[in-house]
Amino acid sequence: MTDLPDLLTRGGPVIWAIGALSVLTLALILWKLFRLSALGAWSGGRVTGEAIALWQAGEAESALARLAPRRSVRARLAQAAMTAWRDPALTPEAAREDTTRIARALLAELRAGLRPLDLIVTIAPLLGLLGTVLGMIAAFQALQEAGAQTDPATLAGGIWEALLTTAAGMAVAIPASMALTFFDSVADRLQSEMEDDATRIFTRGGARP
């Protein structure tokens, strides 16, 4: 049974690069989970819904007071939309534009860190393939130099060492791809909910001050 240090040694520089990518991937996933939790990705919907219900009932002050202590992205957008709608200096169109601007900033927060994860999904298998190609070149060079005295066991050992980097690259890319898909789905869901919240605020907000 080959242990981890031996695998890293046999894999060469490419396997070390993939190992560094695996550490970075884990750090990105944990950081993203923490950030989404802090942004209220799985909470805050009930309070925001209650505040919008108060807003639609004409209790604007109570709605804003309900949202004030909340830091979820939905609550922050709802609060911004209500504040913009009540601002007499803004036309309805300007209020919507201002809310859209804030929504873009909140969505950027939700999607922060996804580009590096997407890059890892792309380059990890490519690094693995590069390591395999380099390893196969080295194995066949050794085969050529050995000539008629070639030991099949040595050749087989060189080939599995070459394939090791491909397996490592896939082992990094697969969970990274799964995490990226999950985080994308969370961001898409929140975007849809935020759009619905803003629509309800602007279409049923009553007369402007």
C-alpha distance (Angstrom), angle and dihedral (degrees) to the residues before:
residue distance angle dihedral
M1 . . .
T2 3.80 . .
D3 3.79 115.0 .
L4 3.80 126.3 -141.2
P5 3.85 98.3 -100.0
D6 3.81 89.5 51.6
L7 3.81 91.0 49.7
L8 3.78 90.9 51.3
T9 3.79 90.6 49.5
R10 3.80 93.8 48.1
G11 3.81 93.0 46.1
G12 3.78 93.6 58.1
P13 3.83 126.1 -156.4
V14 3.81 93.4 -30.0
I15 3.80 93.3 59.8
W16 3.80 89.3 50.2
A17 3.80 89.7 52.5
I18 3.80 90.3 50.1
G19 3.81 89.5 47.8
A20 3.80 89.7 54.1
L21 3.81 89.2 49.5
S22 3.80 90.1 52.3
V23 3.80 91.0 54.5
L24 3.81 90.7 47.0
T25 3.81 90.7 48.2
L26 3.79 92.7 52.6
A27 3.81 91.1 47.3
L28 3.83 91.5 49.7
I29 3.81 92.7 49.0
L30 3.80 93.6 49.3
W31 3.82 91.9 45.0
K32 3.80 91.1 48.5
L33 3.79 92.6 50.2
F34 3.80 89.4 50.9
R35 3.81 92.6 47.8
L36 3.80 94.0 48.1
S37 3.78 90.0 49.1
A38 3.81 90.5 50.1
L39 3.82 89.8 49.1
G40 3.79 91.0 53.9
A41 3.79 97.3 -111.3
W42 3.80 90.6 155.9
S43 3.79 99.8 27.6
G44 3.77 140.8 40.3
G45 3.79 96.8 60.1
R46 3.79 94.8 105.9
V47 3.80 94.4 50.6
T48 3.80 92.2 46.0
G49 3.79 90.5 50.2
E50 3.79 91.0 50.8
A51 3.81 91.1 49.1
I52 3.81 92.0 50.5
A53 3.81 89.7 49.4
L54 3.82 88.9 53.9
W55 3.81 89.5 47.4
Q56 3.78 92.1 52.2
A57 3.80 89.4 48.7
G58 3.79 89.2 58.2
E59 3.81 96.5 -104.6
A60 3.79 97.4 124.3
E61 3.80 96.4 158.5
S62 3.79 92.5 50.6
A63 3.80 90.4 48.0
L64 3.79 93.0 52.1
A65 3.81 91.6 45.1
R66 3.81 89.0 52.6
L67 3.80 91.2 53.5
A68 3.81 98.4 40.2
P69 3.83 98.8 87.7
R70 3.80 94.7 40.6
R71 3.82 120.9 98.9
S72 3.80 101.2 -174.7
V73 3.80 117.0 121.2
R74 3.81 92.0 -116.4
A75 3.80 92.3 51.9
R76 3.79 92.6 46.3
L77 3.79 92.3 50.4
A78 3.80 92.9 46.3
Q79 3.79 90.5 49.6
A80 3.82 91.0 48.9
A81 3.82 91.8 48.8
M82 3.80 92.8 49.4
T83 3.79 92.3 46.4
A84 3.81 91.8 48.8
W85 3.81 91.9 47.9
R86 3.81 91.5 51.9
D87 3.81 93.9 47.3
P88 3.84 105.9 104.8
A89 3.79 90.3 -159.1
L90 3.82 91.0 65.7
T91 3.77 126.1 73.3
P92 3.82 116.3 -138.0
E93 3.79 89.3 -101.7
A94 3.80 91.7 49.4
A95 3.81 90.5 48.4
R96 3.78 90.1 53.8
E97 3.80 91.9 47.2
D98 3.79 91.5 50.3
T99 3.80 90.8 49.5
T100 3.81 90.3 48.7
R101 3.79 90.0 53.0
I102 3.80 91.3 52.8
A103 3.81 91.0 45.5
R104 3.81 90.1 55.5
A105 3.80 90.5 52.7
L106 3.81 91.7 49.2
L107 3.80 91.7 48.3
A108 3.80 89.3 50.6
E109 3.81 87.6 55.9
L110 3.80 90.2 50.3
R111 3.80 92.7 50.7
A112 3.81 96.7 42.4
G113 3.78 110.9 127.4
L114 3.80 96.0 21.2
R115 3.80 95.3 103.1
P116 3.84 93.6 59.0
L117 3.80 89.1 47.1
D118 3.79 90.2 50.2
L119 3.80 89.5 50.2
I120 3.81 90.8 52.3
V121 3.82 90.3 51.2
T122 3.82 88.1 55.0
I123 3.80 102.7 41.9
A124 3.82 102.1 36.7
P125 3.85 94.4 71.8
L126 3.81 90.0 41.2
L127 3.79 90.9 53.6
G128 3.79 89.0 48.7
L129 3.80 90.8 51.0
L130 3.80 90.8 48.1
G131 3.79 90.4 52.9
T132 3.79 90.6 49.1
V133 3.80 93.3 50.3
L134 3.81 92.0 48.3
G135 3.80 90.6 47.1
M136 3.81 92.9 49.5
I137 3.81 90.2 49.7
A138 3.80 89.7 52.8
A139 3.82 91.7 46.2
F140 3.80 93.7 52.1
Q141 3.79 91.4 44.5
A142 3.80 87.8 55.7
L143 3.80 88.7 47.6
Q144 3.79 91.3 52.7
E145 3.79 92.9 48.1
A146 3.80 92.5 49.1
G147 3.79 92.2 53.6
A148 3.79 113.7 176.2
Q149 3.80 91.7 -6.3
T150 3.80 92.8 68.7
D151 3.79 115.2 146.6
P152 3.85 109.9 -145.1
A153 3.81 90.0 -151.1
T154 3.80 90.9 57.7
L155 3.79 91.4 49.4
A156 3.81 91.5 48.2
G157 3.79 90.0 49.9
G158 3.80 91.1 52.2
I159 3.79 91.9 49.6
W160 3.82 95.8 50.8
E161 3.77 90.2 47.3
A162 3.80 88.3 53.1
L163 3.81 92.4 49.0
L164 3.79 90.3 49.3
T165 3.82 92.3 80.4
T166 3.81 92.5 52.7
A167 3.79 90.6 53.4
A168 3.80 90.8 47.2
G169 3.81 92.2 49.4
M170 3.79 91.5 51.2
A171 3.80 91.1 46.4
V172 3.80 88.6 58.8
A173 3.81 97.7 39.6
I174 3.82 97.6 49.7
P175 3.83 98.4 58.7
A176 3.81 90.2 38.1
S177 3.81 89.7 54.3
M178 3.80 91.6 47.9
A179 3.81 91.4 49.8
L180 3.81 91.8 47.0
T181 3.81 91.5 51.9
F182 3.79 91.0 48.5
F183 3.81 94.1 48.8
D184 3.81 90.7 46.3
S185 3.81 90.5 52.8
V186 3.80 91.2 50.4
A187 3.81 91.6 50.6
D188 3.81 92.0 46.6
R189 3.81 91.4 50.1
L190 3.79 92.5 49.9
Q191 3.80 91.4 46.7
S192 3.80 90.2 54.1
E193 3.80 91.9 47.4
M194 3.81 92.2 47.8
E195 3.80 91.3 50.6
D196 3.79 89.7 50.7
D197 3.82 91.5 48.6
A198 3.80 92.5 50.7
T199 3.80 92.0 47.9
R200 3.81 91.7 51.8
I201 3.80 91.2 48.8
F202 3.80 95.7 49.3
T203 3.79 98.8 40.0
R204 3.80 97.6 44.5
G205 3.75 102.7 28.7
G206 3.76 95.8 109.7
A207 3.76 126.2 -140.2
R208 3.80 117.8 -11.7
P209 3.81 119.9 -122.5
